[in-house]
């Protein structure tokens, strides 16, 4: 399998492993690298149907441990737009919820969203 590289669907396996690393061993850097690997894999194959979902998973479950909440907001916006364009309404709802919640945490008025 490694002889031919990673297919795009493998991008779904890296973020959950990053969550396990983050929670169990507190290895935030490795967890974040797995998230970035998943995003690179999806963008390398230009898998538009997966980009929104991967951006959401990485922003919601991996990036928040390493970066300030303000830095994750653009990723939620990008994920929202990509998921909306591809008709992935489940991810659209999740992104909207997290974006609103994180915006509130950093002091933004919800009426401004």
N, C-alpha and C positions, 0 to 999 in steps of 0.2 A: 504494500500500500504506500509506504513512504517513497517507493521508487518513482511513483507518479505524482507525488505532492498531495496537497489538500484540496478536496472539492469544496465548493462554496457552502454546502450544507454543514460542513464541520464547524463553521462559525458558530453554530448553535451550541456546540459542546465546550467551547473555551470559556465563555462568561460564567456558566454554572460552576465550573472548576475554579474559576477566580473567586466566586462567592465562598466556596468551601475553604480555599486558602485564606481568604480574608477573615472568615469567622473562626475557623479552627486553629490556625497557626499564626494569625495576626500578621501575615505576610502581605502587607498592603501593596508594596511595589510589584511583586510578582502577580498579584491579582489584577492590578491595573494593566500590566503588560499583556496579560491574557485577553483583557477587554480590547486593548488596542490591536492585538493580533487578529481578533475576530473582526474588528472594523476594517482593518487592512485587507483581510481575506475577502470580505464582501465587496469592498470597493475595487479590489484588483480584478474580480470577475464581473464587476458592474452588475451585480445582482440587485436590481432596483426593488424587487419585491421584498427583499430581506433587510435593506438598509435601515428603514424606519424602525423595525423591530430590534435590530442590533443596537442602534443608537439609544433606544429607550432602555434596553437591558443594561448597557454599559453605564449610562448616565444615572439610572436609578439604583443600581446595585453595586457598582464598582467605583465610579468616579467620585461619588459623594464621600467615600472614605479617605481619599487622597487630596481632593481639592475642596476649596470653599464652595458652599452651595451656590453662590453667585456665578461661579465658573461652569456649573452644570446647566444653568438655565438656557444658554444658547444651544446646547446639544438637545434639550427637550424641544425647543422650537424647531430645530432642523428635523428631528424625528417626527414631530407632529406634521410638518409640511410633507415629508416624504410618505408617511403612512396615509395621509389624506389623499395624496395624489395617486397612490396605489390601491385605495379602497380598503385599507386595513383599519376598519373602524374600532376594533378592539384596542389597538395601540394608540389611536387618536384619543380615545377616552382616558387611557392610562397616562399619556403624556400631558393632557390637559389637567388632570388631577394633580400629578406631581409638580407641574409647572406652577399651578396656583398655590399649592401647599408651600413649595420652596420660596416663591415670591413673597408669600405672607411671612415666612420665617426671616427673610432679610429686610422686612419692613416696608415693602411696597403695598400701596393701597390696592385692594382687590378690585375696586371700581376702575382702576387705571389699566387693568389687564384686558 
